[in-house]
Amino acid sequence: MPVAKSPKKRTAVSLFSSAGLGELGLKANGVEIIAANELLADRCALYRENYPETTMLEGDVWERSADIIAAARRALGSDELFLVYATPPCQGMSTNGAGKLQAEIEAGRRGPEDARNRLIIPAMDIITALRPEWVLLENVPGMRNTVIRTDDGPANVLDYVAQRLGPEYVGGGEVLACSDYGVPQLRRRLITLFTRTAAGRQFHEDCGGSFFPPHEKTPPLSLRDAIAHLPPLDAVAGHEAAPAFHPQHYVGVMKPEKYWWVSHTPEGDTAFNNQCVSETCGFQGNARHIEALRDGRWRASKETPIYCEQCGELLPRPAMIDAESGERRLISGFHSAYRRMEWDKPARTLTRNFPFEASDNKIHPDQNRVLSVYEALVIQTIADYEYVWSVGGRPSPRSLIARSIGESVPPRLIDFIAQKLVGVDAGLAKASGQRSLF
């Protein structure tokens, strides 16, 4: 009588792991993370709390490469590694990061090279040493156009990855909108996927050189779908939290002047465009906030009026008292700052600054507050999975949670991709027809 074949053990190594939020999508599909690497100690602590079975190697990936390879090989024994999952820091590649970098260069505080962009080099050292069946890199779309310095001269990042992997692997980078894959958020990510398996190569060929055929997309979820049912909050003392509902459903108390700006901001608009609220005037034709491209950079107008052009009353627009002149002036900001979200669209990309009113498009659609921590967890799909925001029984501060959320890829997207990889590996995924993986 033939002996039953044991199910394949699928293992992964995670690089630039942060707090391990994207890995929730791997874990949901039975992929075991055998080794991980992260630079920052507080993220490592959260990772260890949530993945106690994983060897977490804290420190600079340049310095820990050999340790990561050794730890993975010890855990693998004679088995092959299923996946390397890497999310290199994106600040040097993102649009926001590029703008800040350019400003630093112009001010003489930084050279033209962002060292973070070169972290792909030690990552590829690890990948080529371990030769996983699949390689999954996640980053911002700007990574496609990023050029790095290598020992062989300047190279485009994606070309460098393909060159290091060699002809044994097929794949490439594709920009996916998270809103097409069950995430209520307009977050676009560059998903770079390579494989050396026969099944993976065949799937890639059958999809016309892609791993993500159009039929797999789903209708986007709106902000209304995601959070409209949650208990209301208000950014005033005594109404800013709903601990009986969820300990993370809370917001900060807003300063009275900011509350005044926000309370007069319509859904989908910015407080910079607020009009006169005087009962005797109410003029609605005050100039709106504009931006212009100058010297290759977008700059917000400093001429946006803060006093009504009809009656002279102060408008509920972001303004402050200048410390030197003693006069009130407009706060510098783009049209996305102090802006309310829209109920019937997916949320804009969540960043680590979502708890702040001035962050891009992060004011609640109709309540006078920013997103709560719990709402951010929902929008980022982290709330769909089990995750502990504490270390040794001590709750994590909101600042750490916000940074971790902003750094993470929505685990629902990684869940979808992991289902695909497992399905291809098991011979279950189809390159055409009805969506069947998610």
Secondary structure, 3 states (H helix, E strand, C coil): CCCCCCCCCCEEEEECCCCCCCHHHHHCCCCEEEEEEECCHHHHHHHHHHCCCCEEEECCHHHHHHHHHHHHHHHHCCCCCCEEEECCCCCCCCHHHHHHHHHHHHCCCCCCCCHHHHHHHHHHHHHHHHCCCEEEEEECHHHHHCEEEECCEEEEHHHHHHHHHCCCCEEEEEEEEHHHHCCCEECEEEEEEEECCHHHHHHHHHCCCCCCCHHHCCCCCCHHHHHCCCCCCCCCCCCCECCCCCCCCECCCCCHHHHHHHHCCCCCCEHHHCCCCCCCCCCCCCCCCCEEEECCEEEECCCCCCECCCCCCECCCCEEECCCCCCEEECCCCCCCCEECCCCCCEECCCCCCCCCCCCCCECCCCCCECCHHHHHHHCCHHHCCCCCEECCEECCHHHHHHHHHHCCCHHHHHHHHHHHHHHHCCCCCCCCCCCCC
